[in-house]
């Protein structure tokens, strides 16, 4: 596992601030009893160290321009299987840019890189188990498949961990995306569990940005 000792108290405080003010949803407590399905990390987990790993992926520290694409918010909580929120959970996220390309040496796509998109962020949940991030809606892209090429719909990668619990690697999808039904990775998740990976949107009252809710459930290591 990657060493996260460079996640500073300032960074954690800043990330928790993004999620401040979100109340726990009653229906989410019932849903929280169901373990979040795991999915592949894929080949593009970040390997190049970067100075800025906060949870505003739309603006890199020291840059004057913001990332291209539709700016969105993602907020949620991390629970255990009893429906209790978990604090101090490390939430590690990474994704493709607006054009569907990762800032990774193995991504040889012809899609352009965005020098103003951060692409990777780290945070920890606060005392109520909440996290939040500001990013852009990632682009879809094609991947090699047995019959030529397959489709990856828009998605954000999550790696979630806390001592005493099994690590979870999964992906968040966007409600209404017509490509979900053709996505090669989602196809490996049982149909009855796929709704747990699809985030639904509302409008944030303060910023007027699209706000996606994505809760996660961890299983105790001794369960």
N, C-alpha and C positions, 0 to 999 in steps of 0.2 A: 504494500500500500504506500501511496505517496506521502511524503513527510509534510505535514501542514503546520509546522512550528512557526512559519512566517505569517500566519493569520494573527494580526495584532488585535489588542483590545479595542483600539480605535476603529479598526475595520469592522469588528463584530458589533460594536455599538452603532456604527453607521448603518449596517445592514438591518439591525433590529428596528431602527428608526423608520425604515421604509415600510415595515409591516405594522407599525404602531396603529392602534385604533381599530383593528379588525376584531370583531367579536366572533367567538366560536359559534358555528352553526349547529342548531339542535339536531337536524337530520344527519349532520356529519358524524355525530357521536354514534349513532346506530350503524352507519356505514363503516365506521372506523374499526369494527370488529373483524372486518374482512382484510386479510393480508394483501398488500399491494403486489400485483404480479411483477416478477422480475423480467427484465429484458436485457439484451446484449448491450455492452458498452460501445460496441462497434470499433472500427479501426482508428478512430480519430480523437481518442482521448488526448488532451493537451500534454505535450512533452517538453515544450519550450517554456522555460520560466519567464514570467512577466511581472513587472513591478505592480501593476494595477489589477487586483483581483476582487474589487468590491462588486456590489450587486447592482450597479448602474452600468450595464454593458453598452449603453448608447453613447457614452462619453469616456474616452481614455484620458487619464490625468496628463495634463500638459498639452492636450490637443484643443484647438479652438473650434473644430468642426465635429458634428455628431454623426453617428452611423446612418447609413441609408436604409430606408424601409419604414414600415409602419411601427411606431413605438407603442409598446403594450406594457401592462403591469401583470405580474404573476404573484399571487399571494396564497398562502395555505398554512396548514398546521401538520405536525407530525404526531401521530398517536401510537400507543401500543395496542395490542389486540383486545384489551379491556375497554378501549375508548378513552384512555387517559392521555392527555397531552404530554409530550416529552420535551424537556428543556435541554439545552446544550447539545443538540444534535448537529453534527456537521453536515451541511447541505452543499454539495459540490455540483455545479451545473456547467454544461458546455453545449454549444450548438453551432449550426451553420449560419452564415450571414444571410442577408436579404436575397442574395443571388444563388444561394444553395451551396456555398463552398465553405469549408472549414479552414482555419488558419493552422494548417498541419502539413508537414513535409510529405506525407503520404497521399494527400488529396491532390491529384493531378488533373482535376476537372478544368475544363476550359472556362468555367464561370470565373468572373473577376473576384479578387480579394478586395475587402473594404478596409483600408488602413485606419479607419476611425471606429471600427467595431471591435469591442474587447473580446467577445467570444467565449470567455471563461470567467467564472466567479465563484467565490466561496463565502459562506456565511454560517452562523449558528442560530438555532432557534432560541427565542427568548423564554422567559419564565412560563409563558402560556403555551409554549410549543409552536410559536408562529415564526414564519420566515417571509421574506418578500424580495422581489427583484424587479428591475426595470430593464427592458430589453427591446429587441425588434422581433417581429414575427419572422421566423426563419423561412428560407425558400425550400421548395421541394427539389429533389434531384434524382437522377437515375443511378443504379448500381449494377454491376455485373450479375448475371443470373445464369442458371443452367441453359436456358433457351435464348440467351443473348443479353438482354438488359431487363432489370426489374425497377420498380418504383419505390422511392421513399417519400412519403408525404411530409408535411411540415411537422417538426417535432423538436423537443428540447430534452437533452439527456440529464438525468439525475443520478448521483451516487450519494447515498445517505447512510451515515454511520454514527453509532454511539456505543460506548463500552457497555457490555451486558446484553447487547442485541446483535442479531445477525445483520451484516451489511446488506444493503439493498441497492441494486443498480437497475434503473428502469427508464422509461421515456414518457413524456407528456405529449398528448396529441390535442388537436383543436377541433372542437365541435363544429360540425357543418363542413369539414374539409372533404370534398368529394373523392379525394385520393386515398382516404383511410381504408376503404374496402379493397384497394388494390395494393396495399403496403405489404411488402414481404416480411417485415419483422412483426407487425401487428397480426399477421396471419398465423403466427406461431403461438399466440396467446389464445386460450380457450374463449370461444364467443361469449360465454356467460360472464367473463371477467373483463372484457374489453372496455366496458363503460367506466371501470375504475381508473383507466388511463386517459380518458377524454375529458378535458377541461372545458367548462362552459363559461361564457363571458357575460359580464354586465358592464356598466359604465361607471368608472370611478367618479364620485361626486365632486371631488376637488379638481382633478386634472382633466376630466372628461375623456381620458384614455380608456381603451378597452381593458377590462380587468378580468383575468382568468383565475379561477379558483382551482387549486390542485393540492389535495390532501394526500398524505402518505401514511402507511401503517407498517411499523416494524414489529418483528417477532423476537421475543426474548431468546437469548442463546441457549437457554436450558429448557425451552418449551418442548 
